[in-house]
Amino acid sequence: MCGIVTAIATNNIVPVLLEGLRKLEYRGYDSAGLAVLSGELTRLRSAGRVAELAALADARQLSANIGIAHTRWATHGVPSERNAHPHISGGLAVVHNGIIENFEAIKTGLQARGYVFTSETDTEAIAHLIHSKLQGTPDLFEAVRLATNELVGAYAIGVLAEADPFRAIVARRGSPLLLGVGEDGMYAASDTAALLQVTRKVVYLEDGDLAELRRDSYRIVLADGTPVEREVHLSSLSADAVELGKFRHYMQKEIFEQPQALANTLELIAGGGGISPQHFGARAAEVFEGVRRVLVLACGTSYHAGLVARYWIEAIAKLPVTVEIASEYRYRESVPDPDTLVVVISQSGETADTLAALKHAKSLGMERTLAICNVPESAIVRETALRFITRAGPEIGVASTKAFTTQLAAFALLTLALAKLNGRLSAADEERHLVALRHLPVAVQKVLELEPEIEKWAQRFASKEHALFLGRGSHWPIAMEGALKLKEISYIHAEAYAAGELKHGPLALVDKDMPVIAVSPHDQLLEKLKSNLQEVRARGGELYVFADAGSEIPESEGVHILHMPEHYGMLSPVLHVIPLQLLSYHAALVKGTDVDKPRNLAKSVTVE
């Protein structure tokens, strides 16, 4: 959520700030702003897109060697220019990601000292607090350190002061922030993508770190002022990886990147390698030994991946699995068990609710932890004993696609590793599963070839206000994921149910105006599902069925069939989610919504 870019260099940094914000647009935002020092402090803000901010900067012919910039996703206060960052206090400017939980107490104290607030945000309290600290110390760096020690909550901040034009200060706790070490200057941003234009050398700040940036150097201290060194990493990302190329939207690009993303994620078994705990870290065999159950913690799409994994792990590894919504887990009384493997899933690795749930589980004595994540240096990865890095590449579209399918691939490997370690996977079964996994990218490519037929279906959805998704077994979570995708980017209200629950309430909604989308694999539940579909038709509902070859569901008036490939066994959910992604994408195109940046949503949910 939100995005920060900070730069101090020998050249004009305004284009760098604006391009950095463009690269962070995927995170979700409703306003944008920047502040630069060029003799005096200049601030520009816009309650709209980065393009509007860029137009303002061009009109002013803005040029400077030091500046901070921000895209805001509203938490405190409505989207408006006065609530947009940066916020200013006496020649000092601040941008901030996160939520300050004690800002009201800080605000009350500052107002008593004569500070006047002009916005509804918690960020303005940070600006005034730092300014108040400058009254007791002339050093900006020390003033920021003292101020951040009083903040409760999550933050990543960037600070400039008119009286101190040769350095920028940044700090983080709970919200992501990294430094960029460039040839012509020093930079900071919420995401590596924002800095690829100037450098691939990055330094990941840890919680509580503060950094001072000068044109040719930087220094980092802990919250108590102790100097600390952080490793410089060479990012594997390239600028091309975050460009659209031939595609209309990032979501479309990422849907079609799934065969390669899966191939990359499964590369460790591609060359004849077998299933091994070592895929999850050097200590994996030790951590997995004696595991009696699995607890999965995740949010949104990642939660759906965990629900699919529950079916796999219980059926094959014979371990009981609980899947919890991370934002709920730490707010209820649960029964801890040190022999539980705690698996946390997050595309970004910075999801605040999932990170907090992980820390809560560890506080209860559950130290057997595994992260499935797409970002190697993320906070969640650093907090777990084991990790599996999916190799989906950068995912820019807010609606997750390739991150989801690579998470499923990771869970398939975990399922087989646990089963093998527990003596529940024969050599023949292992080879059978390996063949299917190695062929998975090709199987996904064949499903993508169904896009023209799906596009025709999408035309019918544009005028709909509601949709019902049905699935059974491990395909029920796939129905849930399909409903989520349709809601996210087309704004059509959609719900998903286990098909057997249809007669227990949802059937009351079915009529000729309620399209019903059914995920229909050719598995042991097919005949049960067919009965559920008949219940829909008997009430005049219109069916759209994604059916495996051999399912023998005839097309008729009100029953539309899209023929999938042969049933793909355990991995069938990976194939069945692809057409649901495409259906949502093309329905959104027909409706004319903002596919990559749906309203009110953010890519990285870094606040509770």
Secondary structure, DSSP 8 states (H G I E B T S, - for coil): --EEEEEEESS--HHHHHHHHHHTGGG--SEEEEEEESSSEEEEEESS-HHHHHHHHHHHT---SEEEEEEE--SSS-SSTTTSS-EEETTEEEEEEEEETTHHHHHHHHHHTT----SS-SHHHHHHHHHHHHTT-S-HHHHHHHHHTT--EEEEEEEEETTEEEEEEEEEEBS--EEEE-SSEEEEESSGGGTTTT-SEEEE--TT-EEEEETTEEEEE-TTS-EE---EEE----GGGGS-TT-SSHHHHHHHTHHHHHHHHTHHHHTS----GGGG-TTHHHHHTT--EEEEEE-HHHHHHHHHHHHHIIIII---EEEEEHHHHTTS-----TTEEEEEEESSS--HHHHHHHHHHHHTT---EEEEES-TTSHHHHHSSEEEE-------SSS-SHHHHHHHHHHHHHHHHHHHHTT---HHHHHHHHHHHHHHHHHHHHHHTTHHHHHHHHHHHTT-SEEEEEE-GGGHHHHHHHHHHHHHHH--EEEEEEGGGGGGTGGGG-STTSEEEEEE-SSTTHHHHHHHHHHHHHTT-EEEEEE-TT-----BTTEEEEE--S--GGGHHHHHHHHHHHHHHHHHHHHT--SSS-TT--SS----
